[in-house]
Amino acid sequence: MGPGIRPVIAERGQPHGSGLGIFRYVVERTIAWLHGFRRLRIRWERRDDIHEAFLGLATCLITYRHVQRLC
């Protein structure tokens, strides 16, 4: 363990207060949205450019759906 990090387990429903992992939910939610597209759950594409194109398309569709919900 590092000199400034102590393992402290917070009680249920209480914030942990360490400041580590404050963006964890955002990352997990984004990955869950991307897994909503079956082709991205398991990478079947051998070529990186094709997989990246599907990621870009999924990102555009997710953004469009959220903007549509706001309007």
Predicted model as a PDB file, atoms N, CA, C, CB and O in Angstrom, pLDDT in the B-factor column:
MODEL        1                                                                  
ATOM      1  N   MET A   1       0.837  -1.180   0.000  1.00 51.00           N  
ATOM      2  CA  MET A   1       0.000   0.000   0.000  1.00 51.00           C  
ATOM      3  C   MET A   1       0.876   1.234   0.000  1.00 51.00           C  
ATOM      4  CB  MET A   1      -0.949   0.003   1.204  1.00 51.00           C  
ATOM      5  O   MET A   1       1.977   1.250   0.550  1.00 51.00           O  
ATOM      6  N   GLY A   2       0.343   2.278  -0.642  1.00 54.00           N  
ATOM      7  CA  GLY A   2       1.056   3.548  -0.658  1.00 54.00           C  
ATOM      8  C   GLY A   2       1.038   4.196   0.709  1.00 54.00           C  
ATOM      9  O   GLY A   2       0.215   3.844   1.555  1.00 54.00           O  
ATOM     10  N   PRO A   3       1.927   5.131   0.933  1.00 66.00           N  
ATOM     11  CA  PRO A   3       2.014   5.748   2.250  1.00 66.00           C  
ATOM     12  C   PRO A   3       0.786   6.570   2.617  1.00 66.00           C  
ATOM     13  CB  PRO A   3       3.226   6.614   2.317  1.00 66.00           C  
ATOM     14  O   PRO A   3       0.487   6.719   3.802  1.00 66.00           O  
ATOM     15  N   GLY A   4       0.060   7.115   1.625  1.00 70.00           N  
ATOM     16  CA  GLY A   4      -1.074   7.981   1.948  1.00 70.00           C  
ATOM     17  C   GLY A   4      -2.434   7.340   1.764  1.00 70.00           C  
ATOM     18  O   GLY A   4      -3.451   8.017   1.914  1.00 70.00           O  
ATOM     19  N   ILE A   5      -2.486   6.053   1.442  1.00 66.00           N  
ATOM     20  CA  ILE A   5      -3.770   5.400   1.181  1.00 66.00           C  
ATOM     21  C   ILE A   5      -3.991   4.325   2.237  1.00 66.00           C  
ATOM     22  CB  ILE A   5      -3.814   4.785  -0.259  1.00 66.00           C  
ATOM     23  O   ILE A   5      -3.184   3.407   2.390  1.00 66.00           O  
ATOM     24  N   ARG A   6      -5.103   4.455   2.966  1.00 69.00           N  
ATOM     25  CA  ARG A   6      -5.458   3.459   3.972  1.00 69.00           C  
ATOM     26  C   ARG A   6      -6.744   2.764   3.542  1.00 69.00           C  
ATOM     27  CB  ARG A   6      -5.622   4.112   5.378  1.00 69.00           C  
ATOM     28  O   ARG A   6      -7.652   3.427   3.042  1.00 69.00           O  
ATOM     29  N   PRO A   7      -6.849   1.463   3.720  1.00 67.00           N  
ATOM     30  CA  PRO A   7      -8.098   0.784   3.382  1.00 67.00           C  
ATOM     31  C   PRO A   7      -9.154   1.074   4.456  1.00 67.00           C  
ATOM     32  CB  PRO A   7      -7.869  -0.748   3.240  1.00 67.00           C  
ATOM     33  O   PRO A   7      -9.037   0.612   5.591  1.00 67.00           O  
ATOM     34  N   VAL A   8     -10.177   1.837   4.088  1.00 65.00           N  
ATOM     35  CA  VAL A   8     -11.252   2.181   5.012  1.00 65.00           C  
ATOM     36  C   VAL A   8     -12.562   1.826   4.329  1.00 65.00           C  
ATOM     37  CB  VAL A   8     -11.208   3.703   5.421  1.00 65.00           C  
ATOM     38  O   VAL A   8     -12.835   2.301   3.227  1.00 65.00           O  
ATOM     39  N   ILE A   9     -13.364   1.005   4.963  1.00 67.00           N  
ATOM     40  CA  ILE A   9     -14.644   0.597   4.395  1.00 67.00           C  
ATOM     41  C   ILE A   9     -15.737   1.435   5.044  1.00 67.00           C  
ATOM     42  CB  ILE A   9     -14.902  -0.935   4.606  1.00 67.00           C  
ATOM     43  O   ILE A   9     -15.919   1.398   6.261  1.00 67.00           O  
ATOM     44  N   ALA A  10     -16.461   2.188   4.225  1.00 62.00           N  
ATOM     45  CA  ALA A  10     -17.532   3.031   4.739  1.00 62.00           C  
ATOM     46  C   ALA A  10     -18.768   2.191   5.030  1.00 62.00           C  
ATOM     47  CB  ALA A  10     -17.867   4.152   3.741  1.00 62.00           C  
ATOM     48  O   ALA A  10     -18.963   1.125   4.447  1.00 62.00           O  
ATOM     49  N   GLU A  11     -19.586   2.682   5.929  1.00 67.00           N  
ATOM     50  CA  GLU A  11     -20.848   2.005   6.204  1.00 67.00           C  
ATOM     51  C   GLU A  11     -21.788   2.195   5.023  1.00 67.00           C  
ATOM     52  CB  GLU A  11     -21.493   2.538   7.510  1.00 67.00           C  
ATOM     53  O   GLU A  11     -21.643   3.137   4.244  1.00 67.00           O  
ATOM     54  N   ARG A  12     -22.739   1.303   4.902  1.00 68.00           N  
ATOM     55  CA  ARG A  12     -23.683   1.346   3.795  1.00 68.00           C  
ATOM     56  C   ARG A  12     -24.447   2.669   3.780  1.00 68.00           C  
ATOM     57  CB  ARG A  12     -24.660   0.171   3.884  1.00 68.00           C  
ATOM     58  O   ARG A  12     -24.953   3.122   4.806  1.00 68.00           O  
ATOM     59  N   GLY A  13     -24.519   3.279   2.596  1.00 67.00           N  
ATOM     60  CA  GLY A  13     -25.256   4.528   2.436  1.00 67.00           C  
ATOM     61  C   GLY A  13     -24.459   5.775   2.782  1.00 67.00           C  
ATOM     62  O   GLY A  13     -24.974   6.885   2.649  1.00 67.00           O  
ATOM     63  N   GLN A  14     -23.226   5.622   3.218  1.00 65.00           N  
ATOM     64  CA  GLN A  14     -22.377   6.754   3.573  1.00 65.00           C  
ATOM     65  C   GLN A  14     -21.326   6.953   2.483  1.00 65.00           C  
ATOM     66  CB  GLN A  14     -21.703   6.532   4.958  1.00 65.00           C  
ATOM     67  O   GLN A  14     -20.814   5.974   1.938  1.00 65.00           O  
ATOM     68  N   PRO A  15     -20.994   8.208   2.155  1.00 62.00           N  
ATOM     69  CA  PRO A  15     -19.934   8.422   1.173  1.00 62.00           C  
ATOM     70  C   PRO A  15     -18.588   7.968   1.739  1.00 62.00           C  
ATOM     71  CB  PRO A  15     -19.871   9.907   0.758  1.00 62.00           C  
ATOM     72  O   PRO A  15     -18.345   8.072   2.941  1.00 62.00           O  
ATOM     73  N   HIS A  16     -17.727   7.469   0.872  1.00 58.00           N  
ATOM     74  CA  HIS A  16     -16.453   6.937   1.362  1.00 58.00           C  
ATOM     75  C   HIS A  16     -15.486   8.041   1.742  1.00 58.00           C  
ATOM     76  CB  HIS A  16     -15.820   6.044   0.315  1.00 58.00           C  
ATOM     77  O   HIS A  16     -14.644   7.833   2.615  1.00 58.00           O  
ATOM     78  N   GLY A  17     -15.576   9.212   1.117  1.00 59.00           N  
ATOM     79  CA  GLY A  17     -14.796  10.361   1.540  1.00 59.00           C  
ATOM     80  C   GLY A  17     -13.338  10.360   1.151  1.00 59.00           C  
ATOM     81  O   GLY A  17     -12.640  11.332   1.437  1.00 59.00           O  
ATOM     82  N   SER A  18     -12.845   9.320   0.513  1.00 58.00           N  
ATOM     83  CA  SER A  18     -11.434   9.300   0.151  1.00 58.00           C  
ATOM     84  C   SER A  18     -11.159  10.112  -1.105  1.00 58.00           C  
ATOM     85  CB  SER A  18     -10.967   7.874  -0.046  1.00 58.00           C  
ATOM     86  O   SER A  18     -10.022  10.521  -1.336  1.00 58.00           O  
ATOM     87  N   GLY A  19     -12.182  10.352  -1.923  1.00 59.00           N  
ATOM     88  CA  GLY A  19     -11.977  11.080  -3.165  1.00 59.00           C  
ATOM     89  C   GLY A  19     -11.543  10.189  -4.311  1.00 59.00           C  
ATOM     90  O   GLY A  19     -11.446  10.650  -5.448  1.00 59.00           O  
ATOM     91  N   LEU A  20     -11.282   8.930  -4.037  1.00 58.00           N  
ATOM     92  CA  LEU A  20     -10.899   7.997  -5.090  1.00 58.00           C  
ATOM     93  C   LEU A  20     -12.158   7.391  -5.703  1.00 58.00           C  
ATOM     94  CB  LEU A  20      -9.962   6.885  -4.538  1.00 58.00           C  
ATOM     95  O   LEU A  20     -13.084   7.021  -4.981  1.00 58.00           O  
ATOM     96  N   GLY A  21     -12.194   7.292  -6.986  1.00 58.00           N  
ATOM     97  CA  GLY A  21     -13.301   6.629  -7.651  1.00 58.00           C  
ATOM     98  C   GLY A  21     -14.582   7.430  -7.725  1.00 58.00           C  
ATOM     99  O   GLY A  21     -15.664   6.847  -7.797  1.00 58.00           O  
ATOM    100  N   ILE A  22     -14.490   8.758  -7.707  1.00 60.00           N  
ATOM    101  CA  ILE A  22     -15.718   9.546  -7.723  1.00 60.00           C  
ATOM    102  C   ILE A  22     -16.403   9.498  -9.087  1.00 60.00           C  
ATOM    103  CB  ILE A  22     -15.420  10.988  -7.343  1.00 60.00           C  
ATOM    104  O   ILE A  22     -17.591   9.802  -9.191  1.00 60.00           O  
ATOM    105  N   PHE A  23     -15.666   9.119 -10.132  1.00 58.00           N  
ATOM    106  CA  PHE A  23     -16.249   9.072 -11.466  1.00 58.00           C  
ATOM    107  C   PHE A  23     -16.560   7.649 -11.897  1.00 58.00           C  
ATOM    108  CB  PHE A  23     -15.319   9.720 -12.466  1.00 58.00           C  
ATOM    109  O   PHE A  23     -16.841   7.412 -13.072  1.00 58.00           O  
ATOM    110  N   ARG A  24     -16.516   6.708 -10.983  1.00 62.00           N  
ATOM    111  CA  ARG A  24     -16.695   5.309 -11.336  1.00 62.00           C  
ATOM    112  C   ARG A  24     -18.055   5.046 -11.970  1.00 62.00           C  
ATOM    113  CB  ARG A  24     -16.524   4.441 -10.112  1.00 62.00           C  
ATOM    114  O   ARG A  24     -18.136   4.320 -12.961  1.00 62.00           O  
ATOM    115  N   TYR A  25     -19.126   5.620 -11.423  1.00 72.00           N  
ATOM    116  CA  TYR A  25     -20.459   5.361 -11.947  1.00 72.00           C  
ATOM    117  C   TYR A  25     -20.577   5.844 -13.388  1.00 72.00           C  
ATOM    118  CB  TYR A  25     -21.518   6.037 -11.072  1.00 72.00           C  
ATOM    119  O   TYR A  25     -21.227   5.198 -14.210  1.00 72.00           O  
ATOM    120  N   VAL A  26     -19.955   6.969 -13.694  1.00 74.00           N  
ATOM    121  CA  VAL A  26     -20.021   7.516 -15.052  1.00 74.00           C  
ATOM    122  C   VAL A  26     -19.398   6.541 -16.040  1.00 74.00           C  
ATOM    123  CB  VAL A  26     -19.309   8.885 -15.128  1.00 74.00           C  
ATOM    124  O   VAL A  26     -19.958   6.302 -17.110  1.00 74.00           O  
ATOM    125  N   VAL A  27     -18.264   5.984 -15.699  1.00 74.00           N  
ATOM    126  CA  VAL A  27     -17.579   5.050 -16.586  1.00 74.00           C  
ATOM    127  C   VAL A  27     -18.388   3.767 -16.730  1.00 74.00           C  
ATOM    128  CB  VAL A  27     -16.168   4.737 -16.061  1.00 74.00           C  
ATOM    129  O   VAL A  27     -18.564   3.273 -17.843  1.00 74.00           O  
ATOM    130  N   GLU A  28     -18.879   3.226 -15.631  1.00 79.00           N  
ATOM    131  CA  GLU A  28     -19.654   1.981 -15.694  1.00 79.00           C  
ATOM    132  C   GLU A  28     -20.941   2.170 -16.489  1.00 79.00           C  
ATOM    133  CB  GLU A  28     -19.983   1.483 -14.282  1.00 79.00           C  
ATOM    134  O   GLU A  28     -21.343   1.277 -17.234  1.00 79.00           O  
ATOM    135  N   ARG A  29     -21.586   3.316 -16.339  1.00 82.00           N  
ATOM    136  CA  ARG A  29     -22.813   3.589 -17.077  1.00 82.00           C  
ATOM    137  C   ARG A  29     -22.518   3.680 -18.572  1.00 82.00           C  
ATOM    138  CB  ARG A  29     -23.469   4.891 -16.576  1.00 82.00           C  
ATOM    139  O   ARG A  29     -23.279   3.153 -19.384  1.00 82.00           O  
ATOM    140  N   THR A  30     -21.433   4.337 -18.940  1.00 83.00           N  
ATOM    141  CA  THR A  30     -21.080   4.475 -20.351  1.00 83.00           C  
ATOM    142  C   THR A  30     -20.776   3.120 -20.977  1.00 83.00           C  
ATOM    143  CB  THR A  30     -19.880   5.406 -20.510  1.00 83.00           C  
ATOM    144  O   THR A  30     -21.207   2.844 -22.096  1.00 83.00           O  
ATOM    145  N   ILE A  31     -20.045   2.284 -20.271  1.00 83.00           N  
ATOM    146  CA  ILE A  31     -19.745   0.945 -20.787  1.00 83.00           C  
ATOM    147  C   ILE A  31     -21.025   0.128 -20.921  1.00 83.00           C  
ATOM    148  CB  ILE A  31     -18.742   0.218 -19.866  1.00 83.00           C  
ATOM    149  O   ILE A  31     -21.169  -0.643 -21.869  1.00 83.00           O  
ATOM    150  N   ALA A  32     -21.952   0.287 -19.984  1.00 87.00           N  
ATOM    151  CA  ALA A  32     -23.228  -0.426 -20.074  1.00 87.00           C  
ATOM    152  C   ALA A  32     -24.017   0.032 -21.297  1.00 87.00           C  
ATOM    153  CB  ALA A  32     -24.058  -0.212 -18.796  1.00 87.00           C  
ATOM    154  O   ALA A  32     -24.641  -0.785 -21.974  1.00 87.00           O  
ATOM    155  N   TRP A  33     -23.993   1.332 -21.583  1.00 87.00           N  
ATOM    156  CA  TRP A  33     -24.686   1.827 -22.777  1.00 87.00           C  
ATOM    157  C   TRP A  33     -24.061   1.233 -24.034  1.00 87.00           C  
ATOM    158  CB  TRP A  33     -24.641   3.371 -22.836  1.00 87.00           C  
ATOM    159  O   TRP A  33     -24.779   0.832 -24.951  1.00 87.00           O  
ATOM    160  N   LEU A  34     -22.743   1.173 -24.088  1.00 86.00           N  
ATOM    161  CA  LEU A  34     -22.082   0.608 -25.268  1.00 86.00           C  
ATOM    162  C   LEU A  34     -22.368  -0.883 -25.401  1.00 86.00           C  
ATOM    163  CB  LEU A  34     -20.571   0.845 -25.198  1.00 86.00           C  
ATOM    164  O   LEU A  34     -22.446  -1.398 -26.517  1.00 86.00           O  
ATOM    165  N   HIS A  35     -22.525  -1.581 -24.283  1.00 87.00           N  
ATOM    166  CA  HIS A  35     -22.842  -3.007 -24.337  1.00 87.00           C  
ATOM    167  C   HIS A  35     -24.277  -3.250 -24.781  1.00 87.00           C  
ATOM    168  CB  HIS A  35     -22.608  -3.648 -22.979  1.00 87.00           C  
ATOM    169  O   HIS A  35     -24.655  -4.387 -25.062  1.00 87.00           O  
ATOM    170  N   GLY A  36     -25.079  -2.192 -24.845  1.00 86.00           N  
ATOM    171  CA  GLY A  36     -26.420  -2.327 -25.392  1.00 86.00           C  
ATOM    172  C   GLY A  36     -26.388  -2.643 -26.880  1.00 86.00           C  
ATOM    173  O   GLY A  36     -27.380  -3.110 -27.440  1.00 86.00           O  
ATOM    174  N   PHE A  37     -25.264  -2.392 -27.512  1.00 85.00           N  
ATOM    175  CA  PHE A  37     -25.076  -2.734 -28.913  1.00 85.00           C  
ATOM    176  C   PHE A  37     -24.362  -4.078 -28.962  1.00 85.00           C  
ATOM    177  CB  PHE A  37     -24.268  -1.624 -29.678  1.00 85.00           C  
ATOM    178  O   PHE A  37     -23.191  -4.185 -28.596  1.00 85.00           O  
ATOM    179  N   ARG A  38     -25.075  -5.100 -29.417  1.00 81.00           N  
ATOM    180  CA  ARG A  38     -24.565  -6.472 -29.342  1.00 81.00           C  
ATOM    181  C   ARG A  38     -23.215  -6.644 -30.022  1.00 81.00           C  
ATOM    182  CB  ARG A  38     -25.556  -7.419 -29.960  1.00 81.00           C  
ATOM    183  O   ARG A  38     -22.375  -7.423 -29.573  1.00 81.00           O  
ATOM    184  N   ARG A  39     -23.024  -5.924 -31.082  1.00 81.00           N  
ATOM    185  CA  ARG A  39     -21.779  -6.097 -31.833  1.00 81.00           C  
ATOM    186  C   ARG A  39     -20.562  -5.598 -31.053  1.00 81.00           C  
ATOM    187  CB  ARG A  39     -21.870  -5.368 -33.166  1.00 81.00           C  
ATOM    188  O   ARG A  39     -19.432  -5.986 -31.348  1.00 81.00           O  
ATOM    189  N   LEU A  40     -20.791  -4.743 -30.066  1.00 81.00           N  
ATOM    190  CA  LEU A  40     -19.684  -4.202 -29.287  1.00 81.00           C  
ATOM    191  C   LEU A  40     -19.441  -4.970 -27.993  1.00 81.00           C  
ATOM    192  CB  LEU A  40     -19.943  -2.755 -28.972  1.00 81.00           C  
ATOM    193  O   LEU A  40     -18.404  -4.778 -27.358  1.00 81.00           O  
ATOM    194  N   ARG A  41     -20.361  -5.828 -27.590  1.00 82.00           N  
ATOM    195  CA  ARG A  41     -20.162  -6.600 -26.355  1.00 82.00           C  
ATOM    196  C   ARG A  41     -18.933  -7.479 -26.454  1.00 82.00           C  
ATOM    197  CB  ARG A  41     -21.391  -7.459 -26.050  1.00 82.00           C  
ATOM    198  O   ARG A  41     -18.086  -7.488 -25.561  1.00 82.00           O  
ATOM    199  N   ILE A  42     -18.843  -8.217 -27.547  1.00 80.00           N  
ATOM    200  CA  ILE A  42     -17.686  -9.061 -27.814  1.00 80.00           C  
ATOM    201  C   ILE A  42     -17.093  -8.570 -29.121  1.00 80.00           C  
ATOM    202  CB  ILE A  42     -18.069 -10.596 -27.882  1.00 80.00           C  
ATOM    203  O   ILE A  42     -17.800  -8.403 -30.115  1.00 80.00           O  
ATOM    204  N   ARG A  43     -15.815  -8.344 -29.109  1.00 80.00           N  
ATOM    205  CA  ARG A  43     -15.180  -7.805 -30.312  1.00 80.00           C  
ATOM    206  C   ARG A  43     -14.962  -8.915 -31.330  1.00 80.00           C  
ATOM    207  CB  ARG A  43     -13.838  -7.122 -29.967  1.00 80.00           C  
ATOM    208  O   ARG A  43     -14.082  -9.761 -31.172  1.00 80.00           O  
ATOM    209  N   TRP A  44     -15.776  -8.895 -32.370  1.00 79.00           N  
ATOM    210  CA  TRP A  44     -15.666  -9.892 -33.432  1.00 79.00           C  
ATOM    211  C   TRP A  44     -14.800  -9.384 -34.575  1.00 79.00           C  
ATOM    212  CB  TRP A  44     -17.050 -10.269 -33.954  1.00 79.00           C  
ATOM    213  O   TRP A  44     -14.279 -10.174 -35.363  1.00 79.00           O  
ATOM    214  N   GLU A  45     -14.646  -8.071 -34.666  1.00 81.00           N  
ATOM    215  CA  GLU A  45     -13.906  -7.481 -35.787  1.00 81.00           C  
ATOM    216  C   GLU A  45     -12.411  -7.684 -35.586  1.00 81.00           C  
ATOM    217  CB  GLU A  45     -14.231  -5.973 -35.932  1.00 81.00           C  
ATOM    218  O   GLU A  45     -11.880  -7.439 -34.503  1.00 81.00           O  
ATOM    219  N   ARG A  46     -11.750  -8.126 -36.624  1.00 85.00           N  
ATOM    220  CA  ARG A  46     -10.292  -8.290 -36.540  1.00 85.00           C  
ATOM    221  C   ARG A  46      -9.584  -6.963 -36.764  1.00 85.00           C  
ATOM    222  CB  ARG A  46      -9.804  -9.324 -37.565  1.00 85.00           C  
ATOM    223  O   ARG A  46      -8.515  -6.719 -36.204  1.00 85.00           O  
ATOM    224  N   ARG A  47     -10.177  -6.117 -37.578  1.00 89.00           N  
ATOM    225  CA  ARG A  47      -9.529  -4.844 -37.899  1.00 89.00           C  
ATOM    226  C   ARG A  47      -9.929  -3.768 -36.902  1.00 89.00           C  
ATOM    227  CB  ARG A  47      -9.886  -4.400 -39.323  1.00 89.00           C  
ATOM    228  O   ARG A  47     -11.104  -3.610 -36.574  1.00 89.00           O  
ATOM    229  N   ASP A  48      -8.930  -3.032 -36.425  1.00 88.00           N  
ATOM    230  CA  ASP A  48      -9.176  -1.974 -35.447  1.00 88.00           C  
ATOM    231  C   ASP A  48     -10.051  -0.858 -35.999  1.00 88.00           C  
ATOM    232  CB  ASP A  48      -7.866  -1.399 -34.973  1.00 88.00           C  
ATOM    233  O   ASP A  48     -10.901  -0.326 -35.285  1.00 88.00           O  
ATOM    234  N   ASP A  49      -9.850  -0.496 -37.270  1.00 90.00           N  
ATOM    235  CA  ASP A  49     -10.589   0.629 -37.830  1.00 90.00           C  
ATOM    236  C   ASP A  49     -12.092   0.338 -37.921  1.00 90.00           C  
ATOM    237  CB  ASP A  49     -10.041   0.973 -39.210  1.00 90.00           C  
ATOM    238  O   ASP A  49     -12.911   1.239 -37.743  1.00 90.00           O  
ATOM    239  N   ILE A  50     -12.446  -0.905 -38.193  1.00 88.00           N  
ATOM    240  CA  ILE A  50     -13.866  -1.260 -38.267  1.00 88.00           C  
ATOM    241  C   ILE A  50     -14.489  -1.228 -36.874  1.00 88.00           C  
ATOM    242  CB  ILE A  50     -14.050  -2.659 -38.908  1.00 88.00           C  
ATOM    243  O   ILE A  50     -15.599  -0.725 -36.699  1.00 88.00           O  
ATOM    244  N   HIS A  51     -13.778  -1.762 -35.887  1.00 88.00           N  
ATOM    245  CA  HIS A  51     -14.290  -1.741 -34.514  1.00 88.00           C  
ATOM    246  C   HIS A  51     -14.442  -0.300 -34.018  1.00 88.00           C  
ATOM    247  CB  HIS A  51     -13.351  -2.533 -33.574  1.00 88.00           C  
ATOM    248  O   HIS A  51     -15.425   0.040 -33.360  1.00 88.00           O  
ATOM    249  N   GLU A  52     -13.465   0.532 -34.341  1.00 90.00           N  
ATOM    250  CA  GLU A  52     -13.540   1.936 -33.936  1.00 90.00           C  
ATOM    251  C   GLU A  52     -14.694   2.650 -34.633  1.00 90.00           C  
ATOM    252  CB  GLU A  52     -12.221   2.651 -34.241  1.00 90.00           C  
ATOM    253  O   GLU A  52     -15.316   3.534 -34.044  1.00 90.00           O  
ATOM    254  N   ALA A  53     -14.985   2.281 -35.870  1.00 91.00           N  
ATOM    255  CA  ALA A  53     -16.125   2.867 -36.576  1.00 91.00           C  
ATOM    256  C   ALA A  53     -17.440   2.495 -35.895  1.00 91.00           C  
ATOM    257  CB  ALA A  53     -16.140   2.408 -38.041  1.00 91.00           C  
ATOM    258  O   ALA A  53     -18.332   3.334 -35.769  1.00 91.00           O  
ATOM    259  N   PHE A  54     -17.564   1.253 -35.458  1.00 90.00           N  
ATOM    260  CA  PHE A  54     -18.771   0.842 -34.742  1.00 90.00           C  
ATOM    261  C   PHE A  54     -18.886   1.555 -33.397  1.00 90.00           C  
ATOM    262  CB  PHE A  54     -18.775  -0.675 -34.534  1.00 90.00           C  
ATOM    263  O   PHE A  54     -19.988   1.909 -32.978  1.00 90.00           O  
ATOM    264  N   LEU A  55     -17.752   1.768 -32.713  1.00 90.00           N  
ATOM    265  CA  LEU A  55     -17.779   2.534 -31.459  1.00 90.00           C  
ATOM    266  C   LEU A  55     -18.259   3.959 -31.703  1.00 90.00           C  
ATOM    267  CB  LEU A  55     -16.384   2.554 -30.805  1.00 90.00           C  
ATOM    268  O   LEU A  55     -19.065   4.492 -30.940  1.00 90.00           O  
ATOM    269  N   GLY A  56     -17.756   4.572 -32.776  1.00 92.00           N  
ATOM    270  CA  GLY A  56     -18.185   5.933 -33.114  1.00 92.00           C  
ATOM    271  C   GLY A  56     -19.666   5.992 -33.454  1.00 92.00           C  
ATOM    272  O   GLY A  56     -20.364   6.921 -33.045  1.00 92.00           O  
ATOM    273  N   LEU A  57     -20.143   5.017 -34.190  1.00 93.00           N  
ATOM    274  CA  LEU A  57     -21.561   4.960 -34.542  1.00 93.00           C  
ATOM    275  C   LEU A  57     -22.427   4.784 -33.298  1.00 93.00           C  
ATOM    276  CB  LEU A  57     -21.820   3.818 -35.532  1.00 93.00           C  
ATOM    277  O   LEU A  57     -23.462   5.436 -33.163  1.00 93.00           O  
ATOM    278  N   ALA A  58     -22.007   3.906 -32.393  1.00 92.00           N  
ATOM    279  CA  ALA A  58     -22.756   3.698 -31.148  1.00 92.00           C  
ATOM    280  C   ALA A  58     -22.775   4.970 -30.313  1.00 92.00           C  
ATOM    281  CB  ALA A  58     -22.147   2.542 -30.336  1.00 92.00           C  
ATOM    282  O   ALA A  58     -23.803   5.311 -29.728  1.00 92.00           O  
ATOM    283  N   THR A  59     -21.655   5.668 -30.250  1.00 93.00           N  
ATOM    284  CA  THR A  59     -21.591   6.922 -29.499  1.00 93.00           C  
ATOM    285  C   THR A  59     -22.534   7.957 -30.088  1.00 93.00           C  
ATOM    286  CB  THR A  59     -20.160   7.464 -29.481  1.00 93.00           C  
ATOM    287  O   THR A  59     -23.218   8.668 -29.351  1.00 93.00           O  
ATOM    288  N   CYS A  60     -22.575   8.047 -31.412  1.00 94.00           N  
ATOM    289  CA  CYS A  60     -23.499   8.985 -32.068  1.00 94.00           C  
ATOM    290  C   CYS A  60     -24.955   8.629 -31.762  1.00 94.00           C  
ATOM    291  CB  CYS A  60     -23.268   8.988 -33.595  1.00 94.00           C  
ATOM    292  O   CYS A  60     -25.762   9.516 -31.485  1.00 94.00           O  
ATOM    293  N   LEU A  61     -25.290   7.353 -31.807  1.00 92.00           N  
ATOM    294  CA  LEU A  61     -26.668   6.932 -31.529  1.00 92.00           C  
ATOM    295  C   LEU A  61     -27.057   7.197 -30.079  1.00 92.00           C  
ATOM    296  CB  LEU A  61     -26.841   5.449 -31.848  1.00 92.00           C  
ATOM    297  O   LEU A  61     -28.177   7.628 -29.806  1.00 92.00           O  
ATOM    298  N   ILE A  62     -26.140   6.942 -29.150  1.00 92.00           N  
ATOM    299  CA  ILE A  62     -26.421   7.209 -27.735  1.00 92.00           C  
ATOM    300  C   ILE A  62     -26.640   8.700 -27.522  1.00 92.00           C  
ATOM    301  CB  ILE A  62     -25.267   6.700 -26.837  1.00 92.00           C  
ATOM    302  O   ILE A  62     -27.581   9.102 -26.839  1.00 92.00           O  
ATOM    303  N   THR A  63     -25.773   9.518 -28.105  1.00 92.00           N  
ATOM    304  CA  THR A  63     -25.908  10.976 -27.971  1.00 92.00           C  
ATOM    305  C   THR A  63     -27.212  11.460 -28.593  1.00 92.00           C  
ATOM    306  CB  THR A  63     -24.713  11.692 -28.629  1.00 92.00           C  
ATOM    307  O   THR A  63     -27.901  12.296 -28.008  1.00 92.00           O  
ATOM    308  N   TYR A  64     -27.558  10.948 -29.766  1.00 94.00           N  
ATOM    309  CA  TYR A  64     -28.796  11.351 -30.433  1.00 94.00           C  
ATOM    310  C   TYR A  64     -30.010  11.009 -29.574  1.00 94.00           C  
ATOM    311  CB  TYR A  64     -28.911  10.673 -31.809  1.00 94.00           C  
ATOM    312  O   TYR A  64     -30.930  11.818 -29.461  1.00 94.00           O  
ATOM    313  N   ARG A  65     -30.026   9.831 -28.971  1.00 91.00           N  
ATOM    314  CA  ARG A  65     -31.153   9.430 -28.137  1.00 91.00           C  
ATOM    315  C   ARG A  65     -31.297  10.347 -26.919  1.00 91.00           C  
ATOM    316  CB  ARG A  65     -30.985   7.976 -27.686  1.00 91.00           C  
ATOM    317  O   ARG A  65     -32.413  10.672 -26.513  1.00 91.00           O  
ATOM    318  N   HIS A  66     -30.174  10.760 -26.340  1.00 89.00           N  
ATOM    319  CA  HIS A  66     -30.252  11.640 -25.164  1.00 89.00           C  
ATOM    320  C   HIS A  66     -30.681  13.044 -25.544  1.00 89.00           C  
ATOM    321  CB  HIS A  66     -28.906  11.692 -24.446  1.00 89.00           C  
ATOM    322  O   HIS A  66     -31.448  13.672 -24.814  1.00 89.00           O  
ATOM    323  N   VAL A  67     -30.204  13.547 -26.666  1.00 93.00           N  
ATOM    324  CA  VAL A  67     -30.619  14.870 -27.131  1.00 93.00           C  
ATOM    325  C   VAL A  67     -32.095  14.854 -27.494  1.00 93.00           C  
ATOM    326  CB  VAL A  67     -29.772  15.318 -28.342  1.00 93.00           C  
ATOM    327  O   VAL A  67     -32.813  15.812 -27.210  1.00 93.00           O  
ATOM    328  N   GLN A  68     -32.550  13.781 -28.115  1.00 91.00           N  
ATOM    329  CA  GLN A  68     -33.958  13.655 -28.500  1.00 91.00           C  
ATOM    330  C   GLN A  68     -34.848  13.648 -27.254  1.00 91.00           C  
ATOM    331  CB  GLN A  68     -34.183  12.365 -29.333  1.00 91.00           C  
ATOM    332  O   GLN A  68     -35.948  14.200 -27.273  1.00 91.00           O  
ATOM    333  N   ARG A  69     -34.381  13.036 -26.191  1.00 89.00           N  
ATOM    334  CA  ARG A  69     -35.159  12.982 -24.948  1.00 89.00           C  
ATOM    335  C   ARG A  69     -35.252  14.377 -24.306  1.00 89.00           C  
ATOM    336  CB  ARG A  69     -34.519  11.974 -23.953  1.00 89.00           C  
ATOM    337  O   ARG A  69     -36.245  14.688 -23.647  1.00 89.00           O  
ATOM    338  N   LEU A  70     -34.226  15.213 -24.495  1.00 88.00           N  
ATOM    339  CA  LEU A  70     -34.232  16.543 -23.887  1.00 88.00           C  
ATOM    340  C   LEU A  70     -35.145  17.516 -24.626  1.00 88.00           C  
ATOM    341  CB  LEU A  70     -32.823  17.098 -23.846  1.00 88.00           C  
ATOM    342  O   LEU A  70     -35.675  18.456 -24.033  1.00 88.00           O  
ATOM    343  N   CYS A  71     -35.322  17.283 -25.921  1.00 84.00           N  
ATOM    344  CA  CYS A  71     -36.127  18.230 -26.722  1.00 84.00           C  
ATOM    345  C   CYS A  71     -37.609  17.918 -26.670  1.00 84.00           C  
ATOM    346  CB  CYS A  71     -35.667  18.221 -28.167  1.00 84.00           C  
ATOM    347  O   CYS A  71     -38.409  18.620 -27.288  1.00 84.00           O  
TER     348      CYS A  71                                                      
ENDMDL                                                                          
END                                                                             
